Amino acid sequence: MSEKRKILLITTSHTGCGHKSISDALMDWFVDMPEVEVKLVDGFEDLVGKSVTALGDSYGVVTRHAKFLWKMTWDFGTKFNSTYCSLMSTWAEKRFIEMVARERPDAVVTTHPMFNSSLLTVCEEHGLDIPFVSVQADPVTVHPSWCDARSALTICATDEAVERTLAYGVPRGRILKVGFPSRRRFTDLAQKVEKPAYDPSRPARCLLMSGGEGSGMLGSYALALMTKTDVTLTIVCGRNKQLKKRLEALLKRKYGERVRILGFVTEIENLMLESDIMIARGSPNSFFEAVVMNVPLIITGALPGQEQGNPELVENYGLGIVSEGVKRLPAAVKRLLAEDGKELARIRASQQKYRRFDNAKRIAEAARDVALRT
């Protein structure tokens, strides 16, 4: 047997959970590929200093309490992408070069834009010919740092992402549209267990969540649903422990078993399987996993900049509906449940047509093939 090829898979868990979810989805399949050895690298912990890592750790606070600041950061990084990437190149250069010398990778796979163009520049400046595979985490509003013509392969999730990537100058021959990668525990469960149809003889089961950081107006949304509909509600607060305590104090005494309040959940796929509707912001990992689990979606909004195109994508493909603002949410739920859930059935049919279970496998295979060509 020939020598294994080495892949550096660069991700991070310091800016929310989405990028790590993608790398986990790829690792689910890399472990079954004996021809490659994959080293998982946290770009913040392993490549940059503590001060920069602290910036990444501020993601949760900023997205919960200062979305305008997130928008400013996004806009700056988009308008002054070369400056943004130059800073990251400087911060990561020393440790990345040391890692390359130590690990001798045959390919680098990135699932975070901060470690894409920046590390390609480091390689170029040091005369290193290492092919990069850029796995985009954004299905519509693609940051320019994802889109570098020097990458051997840029993997996009949607036609919308392909068009944006082309506009940023990546040759079509170096773009591969696959679909959004979901973790294997979602795709395996969705193929193994048939999700039951909505039963109008019982209260609808709604799942309310807002990403691993627990951002969003969960309390206001929950109160609106509790007072103006008869649904039962499961709320996922993520890592936001203070939010969980506040919601328990606000809701449990009055609504009892109608509401279930959870913190960070490791088996969210089971909650999706039992739910008739999922209510969430336009975070792509969450809503694409919901599509895999065949849960009709209500998208309540999106982070400015990064997620701004996602709600429209959900509606365009019939994967759910958009309902921005607390006051509109109860009516949106009632709309989906009307006529014995006629709209729910339509959305579920669209999701079944749209979803694929092998996206992560196909991306891992593409990255493996790039490594084997070196």
MARVO-145173 format. One record per residue (C-alpha): chain; x, y, z; residue in three letters. Coordinates in pm, 1 decimal, decimal comma. Example, Ala and Ser with C-alpha at 12.3 -4.5 7.8 and 13.67 -1.06 7.14 Angstrom:
BEGIN
("A" (1230,0 -450,0 780,0) "ALA")
("A" (1367,0 -106,0 714,0) "SER")
//
This chain:
BEGIN
("A" (0,0 0,0 0,0) "MET")
("A" (134,6 346,0 -88,9) "SER")
("A" (213,5 599,0 183,8) "GLU")
("A" (-79,8 788,7 324,8) "LYS")
("A" (-131,1 1148,4 214,7) "ARG")
("A" (-156,9 1411,5 486,4) "LYS")
("A" (-434,5 1671,2 497,3) "ILE")
("A" (-449,0 1969,8 731,3) "LEU")
("A" (-814,7 2046,8 803,1) "LEU")
("A" (-829,2 2403,1 937,9) "ILE")
("A" (-1142,1 2505,8 1124,4) "THR")
("A" (-1234,1 2671,5 1453,7) "THR")
("A" (-1496,0 2669,0 1727,6) "SER")
("A" (-1418,1 3025,9 1835,2) "HIS")
("A" (-1667,3 3202,1 1605,5) "THR")
("A" (-1981,0 3004,9 1676,0) "GLY")
("A" (-2033,6 2636,3 1599,3) "CYS")
("A" (-2091,2 2644,3 1225,1) "GLY")
("A" (-1735,3 2605,9 1096,4) "HIS")
("A" (-1664,1 2322,6 1339,7) "LYS")
("A" (-1987,2 2150,1 1235,3) "SER")
("A" (-1863,0 2146,7 876,0) "ILE")
("A" (-1522,1 2005,4 969,3) "SER")
("A" (-1695,8 1743,7 1185,6) "ASP")
("A" (-1913,5 1648,9 888,1) "ALA")
("A" (-1601,6 1597,3 677,0) "LEU")
("A" (-1420,8 1404,4 950,5) "MET")
("A" (-1715,7 1163,9 962,7) "ASP")
("A" (-1602,3 1047,1 618,4) "TRP")
("A" (-1226,6 1105,0 631,2) "PHE")
("A" (-1200,9 839,5 904,4) "VAL")
("A" (-1321,7 583,3 650,5) "ASP")
("A" (-1049,4 675,0 397,3) "MET")
("A" (-734,2 470,3 468,6) "PRO")
("A" (-536,7 651,5 199,4) "GLU")
("A" (-535,2 983,4 389,0) "VAL")
("A" (-436,9 1101,3 735,4) "GLU")
("A" (-615,7 1415,2 851,3) "VAL")
("A" (-488,8 1650,7 1120,6) "LYS")
("A" (-760,8 1876,7 1260,7) "LEU")
("A" (-632,4 2228,8 1330,0) "VAL")
("A" (-813,2 2502,4 1521,9) "ASP")
("A" (-702,6 2811,8 1334,2) "GLY")
("A" (-735,9 3040,9 1634,7) "PHE")
("A" (-585,9 2812,9 1898,6) "GLU")
("A" (-306,4 2667,4 1686,6) "ASP")
("A" (-209,7 2944,6 1445,1) "LEU")
("A" (-269,0 3290,3 1596,4) "VAL")
("A" (-204,9 3460,1 1928,5) "GLY")
("A" (-433,8 3487,4 2229,1) "LYS")
("A" (-538,4 3843,9 2149,9) "SER")
("A" (-672,5 3740,6 1808,8) "VAL")
("A" (-838,4 3434,3 1958,9) "THR")
("A" (-1015,5 3666,1 2201,4) "ALA")
("A" (-1163,6 3848,1 1903,1) "LEU")
("A" (-1304,6 3519,0 1779,8) "GLY")
("A" (-1446,3 3445,4 2124,2) "ASP")
("A" (-1636,4 3774,9 2114,8) "SER")
("A" (-1858,7 3638,6 1835,4) "TYR")
("A" (-2133,8 3522,1 2071,0) "GLY")
("A" (-2157,0 3848,3 2264,0) "VAL")
("A" (-2148,2 4061,3 1949,3) "VAL")
("A" (-2410,6 3860,3 1761,7) "THR")
("A" (-2642,0 3863,0 2065,1) "ARG")
("A" (-2609,0 4225,4 2170,5) "HIS")
("A" (-2440,6 4429,9 1896,8) "ALA")
("A" (-2544,0 4309,3 1551,6) "LYS")
("A" (-2455,7 4652,6 1411,1) "PHE")
("A" (-2095,6 4591,5 1518,2) "LEU")
("A" (-2097,7 4254,2 1345,1) "TRP")
("A" (-2227,5 4424,1 1029,9) "LYS")
("A" (-1947,3 4682,0 1049,4) "MET")
("A" (-1689,4 4405,1 1086,7) "THR")
("A" (-1836,7 4214,0 793,2) "TRP")
("A" (-1848,5 4521,9 572,4) "ASP")
("A" (-1489,8 4614,9 659,4) "PHE")
("A" (-1365,7 4265,4 580,5) "GLY")
("A" (-1552,4 4268,2 249,5) "THR")
("A" (-1446,3 4616,4 136,2) "LYS")
("A" (-1087,9 4587,5 257,1) "PHE")
("A" (-1037,1 4216,6 206,7) "ASN")
("A" (-667,9 4248,4 117,6) "SER")
("A" (-600,8 4433,5 444,9) "THR")
("A" (-801,3 4178,6 640,1) "TYR")
("A" (-611,8 3889,0 483,6) "CYS")
("A" (-274,8 4061,7 525,7) "SER")
("A" (-335,3 4096,3 898,5) "LEU")
("A" (-426,7 3729,3 929,7) "MET")
("A" (-120,5 3630,0 725,9) "SER")
("A" (102,0 3822,4 966,5) "THR")
("A" (-63,5 3676,3 1276,8) "TRP")
("A" (-58,9 3315,8 1152,7) "ALA")
("A" (263,3 3304,2 948,6) "GLU")
("A" (515,1 3178,0 1205,1) "LYS")
("A" (304,5 2900,6 1352,0) "ARG")
("A" (168,1 2790,2 1015,0) "PHE")
("A" (516,1 2759,2 862,4) "ILE")
("A" (628,8 2560,6 1166,5) "GLU")
("A" (324,8 2335,1 1130,7) "MET")
("A" (388,5 2278,4 760,8) "VAL")
("A" (751,8 2185,9 830,4) "ALA")
("A" (642,0 1944,9 1101,7) "ARG")
("A" (339,1 1785,9 933,7) "GLU")
("A" (443,0 1805,0 565,5) "ARG")
("A" (84,5 1818,9 434,8) "PRO")
("A" (-13,8 1720,0 83,3) "ASP")
("A" (-322,1 1943,9 95,7) "ALA")
("A" (-490,6 2200,3 318,1) "VAL")
("A" (-868,1 2210,0 362,2) "VAL")
("A" (-1019,3 2526,6 510,6) "THR")
("A" (-1368,7 2565,2 655,1) "THR")
("A" (-1317,6 2923,1 782,5) "HIS")
("A" (-1251,0 3223,7 556,5) "PRO")
("A" (-996,9 3382,0 792,9) "MET")
("A" (-758,7 3094,4 721,2) "PHE")
("A" (-805,8 3070,4 347,5) "ASN")
("A" (-660,7 3357,2 143,4) "SER")
("A" (-435,6 3453,2 434,9) "SER")
("A" (-261,3 3115,5 445,4) "LEU")
("A" (-246,0 3094,5 67,4) "LEU")
("A" (-47,9 3418,9 81,8) "THR")
("A" (186,1 3272,7 344,4) "VAL")
("A" (247,9 2973,2 119,7) "CYS")
("A" (311,3 3196,9 -181,0) "GLU")
("A" (558,0 3415,3 8,8) "GLU")
("A" (749,9 3110,9 130,4) "HIS")
("A" (750,9 2927,0 -202,1) "GLY")
("A" (529,0 2645,9 -74,8) "LEU")
("A" (323,9 2465,7 -337,6) "ASP")
("A" (44,3 2316,6 -123,9) "ILE")
("A" (-299,3 2279,1 -282,8) "PRO")
("A" (-585,8 2435,2 -87,3) "PHE")
("A" (-946,2 2317,3 -85,0) "VAL")
("A" (-1180,7 2591,9 36,3) "SER")
("A" (-1510,1 2458,3 173,9) "VAL")
("A" (-1743,4 2756,1 193,4) "GLN")
("A" (-1969,0 2790,6 496,9) "ALA")
("A" (-2193,7 3056,9 341,8) "ASP")
("A" (-2457,1 2953,5 86,4) "PRO")
("A" (-2546,8 3299,3 -47,4) "VAL")
("A" (-2356,9 3596,0 97,5) "THR")
("A" (-2006,2 3468,0 34,6) "VAL")
("A" (-1717,2 3663,0 185,8) "HIS")
("A" (-1441,7 3741,9 -68,7) "PRO")
("A" (-1176,7 3570,7 144,0) "SER")
("A" (-1342,7 3240,3 53,3) "TRP")
("A" (-1283,1 3313,1 -313,4) "CYS")
("A" (-918,9 3289,7 -411,8) "ASP")
("A" (-809,2 3189,8 -760,1) "ALA")
("A" (-498,4 3029,9 -606,6) "ARG")
("A" (-707,3 2757,6 -440,1) "SER")
("A" (-693,3 2423,1 -615,4) "ALA")
("A" (-1065,8 2382,5 -549,6) "LEU")
("A" (-1341,4 2600,8 -406,0) "THR")
("A" (-1646,0 2405,4 -295,5) "ILE")
("A" (-1981,3 2586,5 -299,6) "CYS")
("A" (-2314,1 2483,1 -151,6) "ALA")
("A" (-2554,5 2653,4 -395,3) "THR")
("A" (-2585,9 2806,3 -740,2) "ASP")
("A" (-2599,4 3145,2 -566,2) "GLU")
("A" (-2261,1 3081,5 -404,3) "ALA")
("A" (-2114,1 2968,6 -735,5) "VAL")
("A" (-2217,9 3293,0 -904,0) "GLU")
("A" (-2071,3 3503,0 -623,0) "ARG")
("A" (-1748,4 3301,4 -633,0) "THR")
("A" (-1718,2 3350,1 -1007,8) "LEU")
("A" (-1774,4 3724,3 -961,2) "ALA")
("A" (-1477,8 3732,3 -722,5) "TYR")
("A" (-1251,9 3590,7 -993,1) "GLY")
("A" (-1228,9 3218,3 -923,3) "VAL")
("A" (-1212,2 3021,4 -1252,0) "PRO")
("A" (-1514,4 2798,8 -1313,1) "ARG")
("A" (-1283,1 2500,9 -1355,8) "GLY")
("A" (-1173,4 2536,7 -993,8) "ARG")
("A" (-1525,6 2552,8 -852,0) "ILE")
("A" (-1724,7 2248,9 -745,0) "LEU")
("A" (-2089,3 2278,4 -642,1) "LYS")
("A" (-2178,2 1999,7 -403,5) "VAL")
("A" (-2439,1 2116,3 -153,7) "GLY")
("A" (-2413,2 2201,5 213,4) "PHE")
("A" (-2238,7 1932,0 422,8) "PRO")
("A" (-2438,0 1797,6 717,0) "SER")
("A" (-2302,1 1576,7 990,7) "ARG")
("A" (-2344,3 1205,0 947,6) "ARG")
("A" (-2560,1 1158,2 1256,4) "ARG")
("A" (-2824,3 1375,2 1085,7) "PHE")
("A" (-2806,3 1207,0 747,8) "THR")
("A" (-2792,4 855,6 895,3) "ASP")
("A" (-3094,5 914,8 1119,6) "LEU")
("A" (-3292,9 1079,7 840,6) "ALA")
("A" (-3236,6 775,6 618,0) "GLN")
("A" (-3303,5 524,3 894,6) "LYS")
("A" (-3618,2 670,9 1053,0) "VAL")
("A" (-3913,1 809,1 857,6) "GLU")
("A" (-4032,7 1133,0 1013,9) "LYS")
("A" (-4403,8 1109,2 1101,1) "PRO")
("A" (-4650,4 1342,6 935,3) "ALA")
("A" (-4810,1 1623,1 1131,3) "TYR")
("A" (-5109,0 1502,5 1333,0) "ASP")
("A" (-5370,6 1781,8 1352,9) "PRO")
("A" (-5548,9 1605,9 1640,9) "SER")
("A" (-5272,9 1714,6 1883,3) "ARG")
("A" (-5095,2 2046,0 1946,2) "PRO")
("A" (-4814,8 2111,3 1699,9) "ALA")
("A" (-4462,8 2059,6 1829,6) "ARG")
("A" (-4239,6 2358,8 1766,9) "CYS")
("A" (-3863,4 2377,0 1810,0) "LEU")
("A" (-3726,3 2726,3 1876,9) "LEU")
("A" (-3352,4 2779,1 1853,9) "MET")
("A" (-3092,9 3035,3 1761,1) "SER")
("A" (-2757,9 2866,8 1711,9) "GLY")
("A" (-2494,4 2740,0 1953,4) "GLY")
("A" (-2444,9 3084,8 2105,3) "GLU")
("A" (-2810,5 3130,6 2197,3) "GLY")
("A" (-2849,1 3462,0 2019,7) "SER")
("A" (-3178,8 3618,6 1925,7) "GLY")
("A" (-3501,0 3721,2 2099,9) "MET")
("A" (-3598,7 3374,8 2217,9) "LEU")
("A" (-3797,1 3496,7 2519,1) "GLY")
("A" (-4014,4 3732,4 2316,3) "SER")
("A" (-4077,4 3470,1 2047,9) "TYR")
("A" (-4164,6 3209,4 2310,9) "ALA")
("A" (-4412,6 3436,3 2490,6) "LEU")
("A" (-4583,7 3522,3 2163,5) "ALA")
("A" (-4626,4 3154,0 2080,4) "LEU")
("A" (-4742,0 3057,9 2427,7) "MET")
("A" (-5007,1 3332,4 2447,2) "THR")
("A" (-5139,0 3328,9 2090,7) "LYS")
("A" (-5117,2 2963,8 1981,0) "THR")
("A" (-5170,8 2625,9 2145,4) "ASP")
("A" (-4840,4 2471,3 2033,8) "VAL")
("A" (-4600,3 2289,4 2260,6) "THR")
("A" (-4255,4 2442,8 2252,1) "LEU")
("A" (-3898,1 2320,6 2294,5) "THR")
("A" (-3644,5 2601,2 2329,3) "ILE")
("A" (-3271,3 2543,8 2274,3) "VAL")
("A" (-3061,9 2815,6 2439,0) "CYS")
("A" (-2719,9 2688,6 2333,3) "GLY")
("A" (-2428,2 2792,1 2551,6) "ARG")
("A" (-2611,7 3096,0 2684,2) "ASN")
("A" (-2670,4 2979,4 3042,5) "LYS")
("A" (-2808,9 3314,3 3158,2) "GLN")
("A" (-3071,0 3302,7 2884,0) "LEU")
("A" (-3176,4 2955,0 2993,3) "LYS")
("A" (-3226,2 3072,5 3353,0) "LYS")
("A" (-3425,7 3376,6 3240,8) "ARG")
("A" (-3654,4 3169,7 3021,6) "LEU")
("A" (-3715,5 2915,6 3296,9) "GLU")
("A" (-3817,8 3195,3 3531,9) "ALA")
("A" (-4033,4 3357,7 3263,6) "LEU")
("A" (-4214,6 3055,1 3125,0) "LEU")
("A" (-4203,8 2737,0 3329,7) "LYS")
("A" (-4427,0 2841,4 3622,6) "ARG")
("A" (-4710,3 2957,7 3397,9) "LYS")
("A" (-4689,3 2715,7 3105,8) "TYR")
("A" (-4552,3 2401,0 3270,4) "GLY")
("A" (-4527,1 2102,4 3038,6) "GLU")
("A" (-4618,2 2306,2 2731,2) "ARG")
("A" (-4264,2 2440,6 2724,8) "VAL")
("A" (-3929,5 2263,2 2753,2) "ARG")
("A" (-3614,2 2472,5 2794,7) "ILE")
("A" (-3277,2 2318,9 2710,5) "LEU")
("A" (-2919,1 2443,2 2710,2) "GLY")
("A" (-2651,8 2322,6 2468,0) "PHE")
("A" (-2781,3 2007,5 2299,8) "VAL")
("A" (-2557,2 1738,4 2150,1) "THR")
("A" (-2837,6 1536,9 1985,6) "GLU")
("A" (-3039,0 1811,4 1819,5) "ILE")
("A" (-3127,4 1572,0 1537,9) "GLU")
("A" (-3365,7 1386,3 1770,7) "ASN")
("A" (-3542,1 1711,7 1859,1) "LEU")
("A" (-3575,8 1790,2 1489,2) "MET")
("A" (-3717,2 1445,3 1422,4) "LEU")
("A" (-3997,3 1492,3 1676,3) "GLU")
("A" (-4081,7 1851,9 1575,8) "SER")
("A" (-4344,7 1968,4 1328,8) "ASP")
("A" (-4190,4 2314,9 1281,2) "ILE")
("A" (-3847,4 2458,6 1350,9) "MET")
("A" (-3816,4 2832,0 1421,1) "ILE")
("A" (-3466,9 2977,1 1388,2) "ALA")
("A" (-3260,7 3254,9 1241,9) "ARG")
("A" (-3097,4 3204,8 904,1) "GLY")
("A" (-2789,0 3017,4 1025,2) "SER")
("A" (-2704,1 2777,5 740,9) "PRO")
("A" (-2583,4 2481,6 947,2) "ASN")
("A" (-2906,5 2473,7 1147,5) "SER")
("A" (-3148,5 2516,2 862,4) "PHE")
("A" (-2971,2 2277,6 625,3) "PHE")
("A" (-2967,1 2014,1 900,5) "GLU")
("A" (-3338,0 2080,9 949,8) "ALA")
("A" (-3391,5 2024,2 577,3) "VAL")
("A" (-3206,6 1692,5 604,6) "VAL")
("A" (-3438,8 1600,5 894,2) "MET")
("A" (-3740,4 1719,7 689,3) "ASN")
("A" (-3859,8 1983,8 939,1) "VAL")
("A" (-4050,8 2279,9 788,1) "PRO")
("A" (-3878,3 2606,8 874,1) "LEU")
("A" (-3980,1 2949,2 992,1) "ILE")
("A" (-3682,8 3183,6 953,5) "ILE")
("A" (-3705,2 3480,2 1189,2) "THR")
("A" (-3419,6 3685,0 1041,5) "GLY")
("A" (-3046,7 3665,5 984,5) "ALA")
("A" (-2719,5 3814,9 1095,1) "LEU")
("A" (-2652,2 4125,0 884,5) "PRO")
("A" (-2394,9 4070,4 613,4) "GLY")
("A" (-2302,8 3707,2 659,8) "GLN")
("A" (-2652,7 3555,8 658,3) "GLU")
("A" (-2854,9 3824,0 485,1) "GLN")
("A" (-2929,0 3619,9 172,8) "GLY")
("A" (-3025,3 3300,3 353,9) "ASN")
("A" (-3394,4 3368,5 431,8) "PRO")
("A" (-3464,5 3437,0 65,4) "GLU")
("A" (-3291,7 3111,9 -29,5) "LEU")
("A" (-3516,4 2919,2 210,7) "VAL")
("A" (-3829,4 3068,2 53,2) "GLU")
("A" (-3707,4 3041,1 -306,5) "ASN")
("A" (-3662,7 2665,1 -275,6) "TYR")
("A" (-3977,5 2609,6 -72,0) "GLY")
("A" (-3787,0 2489,1 236,0) "LEU")
("A" (-3983,1 2709,8 474,0) "GLY")
("A" (-4117,1 3059,8 520,2) "ILE")
("A" (-3976,4 3386,3 654,0) "VAL")
("A" (-4146,3 3569,6 940,4) "SER")
("A" (-3947,9 3860,8 1081,2) "GLU")
("A" (-4063,0 4023,4 1401,9) "GLY")
("A" (-4221,5 3885,0 1716,5) "VAL")
("A" (-4576,0 3999,3 1635,8) "LYS")
("A" (-4587,6 3808,8 1307,4) "ARG")
("A" (-4468,2 3473,8 1436,8) "LEU")
("A" (-4797,3 3333,5 1578,1) "PRO")
("A" (-4974,0 3407,6 1248,9) "ALA")
("A" (-4692,7 3235,4 1058,0) "ALA")
("A" (-4731,4 2923,5 1270,3) "VAL")
("A" (-5109,3 2924,3 1222,8) "LYS")
("A" (-5060,5 2964,2 847,5) "ARG")
("A" (-4849,5 2647,6 834,0) "LEU")
("A" (-5099,2 2452,0 1045,4) "LEU")
("A" (-5412,5 2562,6 859,4) "ALA")
("A" (-5616,8 2306,2 666,7) "GLU")
("A" (-5469,1 2016,0 863,7) "ASP")
("A" (-5114,6 2124,0 787,4) "GLY")
("A" (-5149,6 2156,6 410,7) "LYS")
("A" (-4858,9 2406,0 394,2) "GLU")
("A" (-4643,4 2184,8 615,4) "LEU")
("A" (-4692,0 1896,8 373,9) "ALA")
("A" (-4597,9 2117,1 78,2) "ARG")
("A" (-4276,6 2232,8 248,0) "ILE")
("A" (-4182,1 1879,7 349,6) "ARG")
("A" (-4221,6 1764,3 -12,2) "ALA")
("A" (-3994,9 2048,2 -130,0) "SER")
("A" (-3735,1 1960,1 132,1) "GLN")
("A" (-3738,3 1595,7 30,1) "GLN")
("A" (-3672,4 1699,3 -328,5) "LYS")
("A" (-3395,2 1942,8 -231,2) "TYR")
("A" (-3197,6 1750,2 30,4) "ARG")
("A" (-2907,7 1515,5 -30,4) "ARG")
("A" (-2750,4 1285,8 223,4) "PHE")
("A" (-2403,8 1251,6 68,0) "ASP")
("A" (-2278,2 1611,9 48,9) "ASN")
("A" (-2015,0 1573,8 320,8) "ALA")
("A" (-1896,1 1245,1 171,0) "LYS")
("A" (-1857,0 1399,1 -174,5) "ARG")
("A" (-1663,6 1696,7 -34,4) "ILE")
("A" (-1431,4 1468,3 163,0) "ALA")
("A" (-1373,4 1260,6 -151,0) "GLU")
("A" (-1293,2 1573,1 -353,7) "ALA")
("A" (-1041,5 1688,4 -92,3) "ALA")
("A" (-887,4 1341,6 -78,6) "ARG")
("A" (-848,1 1338,4 -455,1) "ASP")
("A" (-666,1 1674,6 -445,1) "VAL")
("A" (-423,6 1534,2 -185,5) "ALA")
("A" (-366,2 1216,9 -388,9) "LEU")
("A" (-274,2 1420,0 -698,5) "ARG")
("A" (28,8 1580,8 -530,6) "THR")
//
